[in-house]
């Protein structure tokens, strides 16, 4: 008779009698964890205020209409420049949601992504810790750190780490054979699949180092970890790497990856490329989460080279670039959850994830969607954040081309005012450092106006109403104010 197992079972049943372990409380906790942030996104229509979602939408619609992949700068005055759309899979997804629900499809897509990431983060934390309430807390904290949610590959990275940690814990590398499928999907959604390859390469390198250490009787690593077959691991890593070449751009995609991971003069003008500034609560909570992960490793006196290296690298990347904060969040959730893991006998508590509870959560998610989506006022939100009326005026009065526009509005104009190719938008890779820097220097009055070719050729200008540039040009004799409202001003060159 297995006395320890019986004792653990009795202990788990006693704990289940507490009010916070009752099934209805767990269902409410799961529902809140999975839907709270999605409802917040939906109620504030954060998807519609995102400046990049619009060129994703316009590109996705073009792909569906032409059954082709863009290779030049579509919708822009720089249409002759080569362009690699590393997000083409996401663009198609955005366009499909738009075709199904119109503008309402965009916040719906973001809501579903938020719910999917919440489920994935909880599953990651729970599979590592086998403890319900710590997993709920980790999933909630992680989601708050990622607010406001951007279209990042966090879901793919969660699946990647889950498989790697499972292989690490069990010694069975066969679970890694799911990785090529993940990388095939990831490489067609976002160029940040390169971070996944980095994690996988780090894992393989650590496993090989440990194999050499065991043969040399060196005790500077954790001997309790099971060994992995190097041939199986090498096959999984090789297949994952080859899967990233199955994109419409093939090996050329790696040129874009190398450009994006290297420092650029444009970075100083792009906020998401700056270091974390600690101006909002999410930044401090993210720091606390990362510190908790480091503390968890130190508390357990871990000598796991993989987890230590992974956390150090992810922290360095995420605190250097605000754009990549998801990297350290996902890694910290996995490490803290793994540190909270109890004996296998306590896995009797996994009964809290019964099928009827999952269905209850799914029903609540569907209810949230049905109740909130029809009540959204999309036109009002767009009018407050984008030049809707100004664009209507330009179209109705057939103002002369070419157009000079504010960069943050460029993506919106590619969708809402497609008759006028934009001078610039959020596609940094398309315009390159020279064009992007020239625009920012012009906006900040660091160079003469006519030194910028796009501005010099422009006959119609669409600028923010409160921008210094718009206020200055309104007083010059060479320009005439054709339209003005609280959001935008339209100027025409005399």
C-alpha positions as CSV (number, residue, x, y, z in Angstrom):
1,X,0.0,0.0,0.0
2,X,1.3,3.4,-1.0
3,X,1.0,5.3,2.3
4,X,2.5,8.6,1.1
5,X,0.1,8.7,-1.9
6,X,-2.9,8.1,0.4
7,X,-1.8,10.8,2.7
8,X,-1.3,13.3,-0.1
9,X,-4.8,12.4,-1.4
10,X,-6.4,13.0,2.0
11,X,-4.5,16.3,2.3
12,X,-5.7,17.4,-1.1
13,X,-9.3,16.5,-0.3
14,X,-9.1,18.5,3.0
15,X,-7.9,21.5,1.1
16,X,-10.7,21.0,-1.4
17,X,-13.1,21.6,1.4
18,X,-12.1,25.3,1.8
19,X,-14.5,27.9,0.4
20,X,-12.0,29.1,-2.1
21,X,-11.6,25.6,-3.5
22,X,-15.2,25.0,-4.2
23,X,-16.1,24.3,-7.8
24,X,-18.2,27.4,-8.4
25,X,-15.5,29.6,-7.1
26,X,-13.0,28.0,-9.4
27,X,-15.3,28.5,-12.4
28,X,-15.7,32.2,-11.5
29,X,-11.9,32.6,-11.1
30,X,-11.3,30.9,-14.4
31,X,-13.9,33.0,-16.2
32,X,-12.5,36.2,-14.7
33,X,-9.0,35.3,-15.7
34,X,-9.9,34.4,-19.2
35,X,-12.3,37.2,-19.9
36,X,-11.6,40.3,-17.7
37,X,-8.8,41.7,-19.9
38,X,-10.7,40.8,-23.1
39,X,-13.7,42.7,-21.8
40,X,-11.5,45.7,-21.0
41,X,-10.0,45.6,-24.6
42,X,-13.5,45.3,-26.0
43,X,-15.1,48.1,-23.9
44,X,-12.3,50.5,-24.7
45,X,-12.0,49.4,-28.4
46,X,-8.2,49.4,-28.2
47,X,-8.0,47.5,-31.4
48,X,-9.4,50.5,-33.3
49,X,-7.0,52.9,-31.7
50,X,-4.0,50.9,-32.8
51,X,-2.3,52.7,-35.6
52,X,-0.8,49.6,-37.3
53,X,-3.9,47.5,-37.4
54,X,-5.2,49.4,-40.4
55,X,-2.3,48.7,-42.7
56,X,-2.5,45.1,-41.6
57,X,-6.2,45.1,-42.6
58,X,-5.6,46.8,-45.9
59,X,-2.8,44.4,-46.8
60,X,-4.9,41.4,-45.8
61,X,-7.7,42.5,-48.0
62,X,-5.3,43.0,-50.9
63,X,-4.0,39.4,-50.4
64,X,-7.5,38.0,-50.4
65,X,-8.5,39.9,-53.5
66,X,-5.3,39.2,-55.5
67,X,-4.4,35.8,-54.1
68,X,-0.8,36.9,-53.9
69,X,1.7,38.1,-51.4
70,X,3.0,41.7,-51.5
71,X,6.6,42.3,-52.5
72,X,6.6,46.0,-53.1
73,X,5.4,49.0,-51.0
74,X,1.7,48.9,-51.8
75,X,-0.6,51.8,-50.9
76,X,2.4,54.1,-50.6
77,X,4.1,56.7,-52.7
78,X,7.1,54.5,-52.3
79,X,5.5,51.7,-54.3
80,X,8.7,50.9,-56.1
81,X,10.6,49.9,-52.9
82,X,10.8,46.2,-52.1
83,X,8.9,45.1,-49.1
84,X,8.7,41.8,-47.1
85,X,5.5,41.5,-45.3
86,X,6.6,39.2,-42.5
87,X,3.1,39.5,-40.9
88,X,1.2,38.4,-44.0
89,X,-0.5,35.5,-42.1
90,X,-1.8,37.9,-39.4
91,X,-2.9,40.3,-42.1
92,X,-5.1,37.6,-43.7
93,X,-6.5,36.8,-40.3
94,X,-7.4,40.5,-39.7
95,X,-9.0,40.7,-43.1
96,X,-11.1,37.5,-42.6
97,X,-12.5,38.9,-39.3
98,X,-13.2,42.2,-41.0
99,X,-15.1,40.4,-43.8
100,X,-17.2,38.5,-41.3
101,X,-18.0,41.4,-39.0
102,X,-17.0,44.7,-40.6
103,X,-15.2,47.1,-38.3
104,X,-16.6,45.2,-35.3
105,X,-14.4,42.2,-36.4
106,X,-11.2,44.0,-35.4
107,X,-12.0,44.3,-31.6
108,X,-13.5,40.8,-31.8
109,X,-10.2,39.5,-33.1
110,X,-8.3,41.2,-30.4
111,X,-10.7,39.8,-27.8
112,X,-10.3,36.3,-29.1
113,X,-6.5,36.7,-29.1
114,X,-6.6,38.0,-25.5
115,X,-8.7,35.0,-24.4
116,X,-6.4,32.6,-26.2
117,X,-3.3,34.1,-24.6
118,X,-5.0,34.1,-21.2
119,X,-5.8,30.4,-21.6
120,X,-2.3,29.6,-22.8
121,X,-0.7,31.5,-19.9
122,X,-2.9,29.7,-17.4
123,X,-2.2,26.3,-19.0
124,X,1.5,27.1,-18.9
125,X,1.5,28.1,-15.2
126,X,-0.8,25.2,-14.2
127,X,1.1,22.5,-16.1
128,X,4.3,23.7,-14.4
129,X,3.0,24.2,-10.9
130,X,0.0,21.8,-10.7
131,X,-1.5,24.4,-8.3
132,X,-4.7,26.2,-9.3
133,X,-4.6,29.6,-7.4
134,X,-0.9,30.3,-8.1
135,X,-1.6,29.6,-11.8
136,X,-4.6,32.0,-11.7
137,X,-2.4,34.7,-10.1
138,X,0.4,34.2,-12.6
139,X,-1.9,34.3,-15.6
140,X,-3.6,37.5,-14.3
141,X,-0.3,39.3,-13.6
142,X,1.1,38.3,-16.9
143,X,-1.9,39.7,-18.8
144,X,-1.7,42.9,-16.9
145,X,2.0,43.2,-17.9
146,X,1.1,42.8,-21.5
147,X,-1.5,45.6,-21.5
148,X,-2.4,47.0,-23.9
149,X,-2.1,43.8,-25.9
150,X,-0.4,44.1,-29.3
151,X,-0.4,41.5,-32.1
152,X,2.6,39.7,-30.8
153,X,3.5,36.0,-31.1
154,X,3.0,35.4,-27.4
155,X,0.7,32.4,-28.0
156,X,3.4,30.6,-30.1
157,X,6.1,31.4,-27.5
158,X,3.9,29.9,-24.7
159,X,3.4,26.7,-26.7
160,X,7.2,26.5,-27.4
161,X,8.2,26.9,-23.8
162,X,5.6,24.4,-22.6
163,X,7.0,21.7,-24.9
164,X,10.6,22.5,-24.1
165,X,10.0,22.4,-20.3
166,X,8.0,19.2,-20.6
167,X,10.9,17.6,-22.5
168,X,13.2,19.0,-19.8
169,X,11.2,17.7,-17.0
170,X,10.4,14.2,-18.4
171,X,13.5,13.6,-20.5
172,X,11.2,12.6,-23.4
173,X,12.3,14.7,-26.5
174,X,9.5,13.3,-28.6
175,X,7.2,16.1,-27.4
176,X,9.6,18.5,-29.3
177,X,8.4,17.1,-32.6
178,X,5.4,19.4,-32.4
179,X,7.8,22.3,-32.7
180,X,8.2,22.3,-36.5
181,X,4.5,22.9,-36.8
182,X,4.7,25.8,-34.3
183,X,7.5,27.4,-36.2
184,X,5.8,26.9,-39.5
185,X,2.8,28.9,-38.2
186,X,5.0,31.4,-36.3
187,X,7.3,32.2,-39.3
188,X,4.2,33.2,-41.3
189,X,2.7,35.3,-38.6
190,X,5.6,37.4,-37.3
191,X,9.3,37.8,-37.7
192,X,9.8,37.3,-33.9
193,X,9.9,33.6,-34.4
194,X,13.6,34.3,-34.2
195,X,13.2,34.5,-30.4
196,X,11.8,31.0,-30.5
197,X,14.8,29.8,-32.5
198,X,17.0,31.5,-29.9
199,X,15.3,29.6,-27.1
200,X,15.5,26.3,-28.9
201,X,19.2,26.8,-29.7
202,X,19.9,27.7,-26.1
203,X,18.1,24.6,-24.9
204,X,20.1,22.3,-27.3
205,X,23.4,23.9,-26.4
206,X,22.7,23.4,-22.6
207,X,21.7,19.8,-23.1
208,X,25.0,19.1,-25.0
209,X,27.0,20.9,-22.4
210,X,25.4,18.8,-19.7
211,X,26.1,15.6,-21.6
212,X,29.7,16.5,-21.7
213,X,29.7,17.4,-18.0
214,X,28.2,14.1,-17.0
215,X,30.9,12.2,-18.9
216,X,33.5,14.3,-17.2
217,X,31.9,13.9,-13.7
218,X,31.6,17.7,-13.3
219,X,29.1,18.7,-10.7
220,X,28.4,22.3,-11.7
221,X,24.9,21.5,-13.1
222,X,21.8,19.8,-11.9
223,X,22.3,16.1,-11.9
224,X,18.6,15.4,-11.0
225,X,17.5,16.5,-14.5
226,X,16.8,13.5,-16.9
227,X,19.0,13.1,-19.9
228,X,17.7,13.7,-23.4
229,X,18.7,11.7,-26.5
230,X,20.8,14.1,-28.6
231,X,19.8,12.5,-31.9
232,X,16.1,13.1,-31.2
233,X,16.8,16.6,-30.0
234,X,18.9,17.4,-33.0
235,X,16.2,16.2,-35.4
236,X,13.6,18.4,-33.7
237,X,15.8,21.4,-33.8
238,X,16.8,20.9,-37.4
239,X,13.2,20.3,-38.5
240,X,12.1,23.5,-36.7
241,X,14.7,25.5,-38.4
242,X,13.8,24.2,-41.8
243,X,10.1,24.9,-41.2
244,X,10.9,28.6,-41.0
245,X,11.9,28.6,-44.6
246,X,8.4,27.5,-45.7
247,X,7.2,31.1,-46.2
248,X,6.4,33.0,-49.4
249,X,9.8,34.9,-48.9
250,X,12.0,31.9,-48.1
251,X,15.5,32.7,-46.9
252,X,14.9,36.4,-47.6
253,X,12.9,36.6,-44.4
254,X,16.1,36.2,-42.4
255,X,17.5,39.4,-43.9
256,X,14.6,41.2,-42.4
257,X,15.2,39.4,-39.0
258,X,18.8,40.4,-39.0
259,X,17.9,44.0,-39.7
260,X,15.2,44.2,-37.0
261,X,17.4,42.7,-34.2
262,X,20.2,45.1,-34.9
263,X,20.2,48.7,-33.6
264,X,19.0,51.3,-36.0
265,X,19.2,55.2,-36.0
266,X,15.4,55.1,-36.3
267,X,15.0,53.5,-32.9
268,X,15.3,56.8,-31.0
269,X,12.1,58.1,-32.7
270,X,10.0,55.0,-32.1
271,X,8.6,54.7,-28.6
272,X,8.3,50.9,-28.6
273,X,12.0,50.6,-29.4
274,X,13.0,52.5,-26.3
275,X,14.0,51.0,-23.0
276,X,11.3,50.5,-20.4
277,X,10.7,53.9,-18.8
278,X,8.6,52.9,-15.7
279,X,5.9,55.4,-16.3
280,X,3.0,53.0,-15.8
281,X,2.0,50.3,-13.3
282,X,2.6,47.5,-15.9
283,X,6.3,48.3,-16.0
284,X,6.7,47.9,-12.2
285,X,4.7,44.7,-12.2
286,X,6.7,43.3,-15.0
287,X,9.9,44.1,-13.0
288,X,8.4,42.4,-10.0
289,X,7.5,39.3,-12.1
290,X,11.0,39.0,-13.4
291,X,12.5,39.5,-10.0
292,X,10.2,36.8,-8.7
293,X,11.5,34.4,-11.3
294,X,15.1,35.2,-10.4
295,X,14.2,34.7,-6.7
296,X,12.5,31.4,-7.4
297,X,15.7,30.1,-9.1
298,X,17.8,31.3,-6.2
299,X,15.4,30.0,-3.6
300,X,15.6,26.5,-5.0
301,X,19.4,26.9,-5.5
302,X,18.8,25.9,-9.1
303,X,21.7,24.9,-11.2
304,X,19.6,24.5,-14.3
305,X,21.7,26.3,-16.9
306,X,18.9,26.5,-19.3
307,X,16.4,28.3,-17.0
308,X,19.1,30.7,-15.7
309,X,20.3,31.6,-19.2
310,X,16.8,31.9,-20.6
311,X,15.7,34.3,-17.8
312,X,18.8,36.4,-18.1
313,X,18.5,36.7,-21.9
314,X,14.8,37.4,-21.9
315,X,15.2,40.1,-19.2
316,X,18.0,41.8,-21.1
317,X,15.9,41.9,-24.3
318,X,12.6,42.9,-22.8
319,X,13.9,45.7,-20.6
320,X,15.9,47.0,-23.6
321,X,12.9,47.1,-26.0
322,X,9.4,47.8,-24.9
323,X,8.2,46.0,-28.0
324,X,9.5,42.7,-26.7
325,X,8.2,42.8,-23.1
326,X,6.2,39.6,-23.8
327,X,9.5,37.6,-23.9
328,X,10.4,38.0,-20.2
329,X,6.7,37.7,-19.2
330,X,6.3,34.3,-20.8
331,X,9.6,33.0,-19.5
332,X,8.9,34.3,-16.0
333,X,5.5,32.6,-15.8
334,X,7.1,29.3,-16.8
335,X,9.9,29.6,-14.3
336,X,7.8,30.7,-11.4
337,X,5.3,28.0,-12.1
338,X,8.0,25.4,-12.3
339,X,9.4,26.6,-8.9
340,X,5.9,26.2,-7.3
341,X,5.6,22.6,-8.5
342,X,4.7,20.1,-5.8
343,X,5.0,16.4,-5.7
344,X,3.3,14.3,-8.4
345,X,0.9,13.0,-5.7
346,X,-0.7,16.5,-5.5
347,X,-1.8,16.2,-9.1
348,X,-5.1,14.9,-7.8
349,X,-6.0,18.6,-7.7
350,X,-6.0,18.6,-11.5
351,X,-9.6,17.5,-11.2
352,X,-10.5,21.2,-10.9
353,X,-10.1,21.5,-14.7
354,X,-13.0,19.2,-15.3
355,X,-14.7,19.3,-18.7
356,X,-17.9,20.9,-17.4
357,X,-15.9,23.8,-15.9
358,X,-14.2,24.4,-19.2
359,X,-17.5,24.5,-20.9
360,X,-18.8,27.0,-18.3
361,X,-15.9,29.3,-19.0
362,X,-16.4,29.0,-22.7
363,X,-20.1,29.8,-22.3
364,X,-19.2,33.0,-20.3
365,X,-16.8,34.1,-22.9
366,X,-19.4,33.7,-25.6
367,X,-21.9,35.6,-23.4
368,X,-19.5,38.5,-23.1
369,X,-19.0,38.6,-26.8
370,X,-22.8,38.6,-27.5
371,X,-23.5,41.2,-24.9
372,X,-20.8,43.8,-25.7
373,X,-20.1,43.7,-29.4
374,X,-23.5,45.0,-30.7
375,X,-23.3,48.0,-28.3
376,X,-20.0,49.4,-29.6
377,X,-19.8,52.9,-31.2
378,X,-17.1,52.4,-33.8
379,X,-17.6,55.6,-35.8
380,X,-17.3,57.7,-32.6
381,X,-14.1,56.0,-31.6
382,X,-12.6,56.3,-35.0
383,X,-13.5,60.0,-35.3
384,X,-11.7,60.8,-32.0
385,X,-8.5,59.1,-32.9
386,X,-8.2,59.3,-36.7
387,X,-9.0,62.0,-39.4
388,X,-12.3,60.5,-40.6
389,X,-14.0,63.8,-41.5
390,X,-10.9,65.3,-42.9
391,X,-10.4,62.3,-45.1
392,X,-14.0,62.5,-46.2
393,X,-13.4,66.2,-47.1
394,X,-10.3,65.3,-49.2
395,X,-12.2,62.6,-51.1
396,X,-15.3,64.6,-51.7
397,X,-13.5,67.7,-52.9
398,X,-10.9,65.8,-55.0
399,X,-8.0,67.7,-53.5
400,X,-4.8,67.5,-55.5
401,X,-2.2,64.7,-55.0
402,X,0.4,63.8,-53.8
403,X,-0.6,63.7,-50.1
404,X,1.7,64.4,-47.1
405,X,0.3,62.8,-44.0
406,X,1.1,62.3,-40.3
407,X,2.9,59.0,-39.8
408,X,0.5,57.6,-37.2
409,X,-2.4,58.1,-39.6
410,X,-0.7,56.5,-42.6
411,X,-2.0,53.0,-41.9
412,X,-5.5,54.2,-41.3
413,X,-5.4,56.2,-44.6
414,X,-4.3,53.2,-46.6
415,X,-7.7,51.6,-45.6
416,X,-10.0,54.6,-45.3
417,X,-8.6,56.8,-48.1
418,X,-7.1,54.3,-50.6
419,X,-7.4,56.8,-53.5
420,X,-4.5,58.8,-52.1
421,X,-1.2,56.8,-51.6
422,X,0.4,57.8,-48.3
423,X,3.7,59.5,-47.9
424,X,4.6,57.4,-44.9
425,X,3.0,54.9,-42.4
426,X,4.0,52.5,-39.7
427,X,5.8,50.0,-42.0
428,X,9.3,50.8,-40.8
429,X,10.9,48.0,-42.9
430,X,9.4,49.4,-46.1
431,X,10.7,53.0,-45.8
432,X,14.1,52.3,-44.3
433,X,16.2,54.4,-41.9
434,X,16.8,57.2,-44.4
435,X,13.1,58.0,-45.1
436,X,12.0,57.5,-41.5
437,X,14.7,59.7,-40.1
438,X,14.0,62.4,-42.7
439,X,10.3,62.4,-41.7
440,X,11.0,62.6,-37.9
441,X,13.6,65.4,-38.4
442,X,11.1,67.3,-40.5
443,X,8.3,67.0,-37.9
444,X,10.6,68.1,-35.1
445,X,11.9,71.1,-37.2
446,X,15.4,69.8,-37.3
447,X,15.8,70.4,-41.0
448,X,14.3,72.9,-43.5
449,X,10.8,72.1,-44.8
450,X,11.7,71.8,-48.5
451,X,14.7,69.5,-47.8
452,X,12.2,66.5,-47.5
453,X,11.2,65.4,-51.0
454,X,7.8,64.0,-49.9
455,X,6.9,67.4,-48.4
456,X,8.3,69.4,-51.3
457,X,6.2,67.5,-53.8
458,X,3.0,67.4,-51.7
459,X,0.0,69.4,-52.8
460,X,-2.3,68.4,-49.9
461,X,-1.2,68.0,-46.3
462,X,-3.1,66.1,-43.6
463,X,-1.7,66.8,-40.1
464,X,-2.8,66.7,-36.5
465,X,-4.7,69.8,-35.6
466,X,-2.6,70.5,-32.5
467,X,0.8,69.7,-34.0
468,X,3.4,72.5,-34.2
469,X,4.0,71.9,-37.9
470,X,0.3,72.4,-38.7
471,X,0.1,75.6,-36.7
472,X,3.2,76.9,-38.3
473,X,2.2,76.1,-41.9
474,X,-1.2,77.7,-41.3
475,X,0.4,81.1,-41.0
476,X,2.6,80.8,-44.1
477,X,1.5,82.4,-47.4
478,X,2.3,79.3,-49.4
479,X,-0.4,77.2,-47.8
480,X,-4.2,77.5,-47.4
481,X,-6.2,75.9,-44.7
482,X,-8.9,73.9,-46.6
483,X,-10.4,72.1,-43.6
484,X,-10.0,72.0,-39.8
485,X,-11.6,70.2,-36.9
486,X,-10.6,69.2,-33.4
487,X,-8.6,66.2,-34.8
488,X,-7.0,67.2,-38.1
489,X,-6.2,70.1,-40.4
490,X,-6.0,69.9,-44.2
491,X,-3.7,72.3,-46.0
492,X,-3.4,72.9,-49.7
493,X,-0.3,74.4,-51.3
494,X,-1.0,77.7,-53.1
